[in-house]
Amino acid sequence: MPLSHNAVLVYVLQNGVGGRLATGRIECKHTSLAVYTGPGMRLNEYISGPQIRSWCVVGPAGQPLEGWCHMLPEDHHILSPAT
């Protein structure tokens, strides 16, 4: 899935750091995610695979896109839409 202002990846890493990404692309592999960014769309190992704890792709209004979310209960507040 390509990321854009219509499909933003919101994530929480294993260390608890959260972030948002609106450029690049992602591939979902069960509950794991491969994130490709930068020149040549290289795998971003820092926020892919076992590094990512919770994630959700949200639309422009902040609503989760169906089938593109794996969120742990303790991370729900971090993954809520931005204000």
Beta strands, then each sheet from edge to edge (+ up, - down):
strand 1: 8-13
strand 2: 18-21
strand 3: 25-29
strand 4: 32-37
strand 5: 42-43
strand 6: 52-58
strand 7: 64-70
sheet 1: 2+ 1- 6+ 7-
sheet 2: 3+ 4- 5+
end
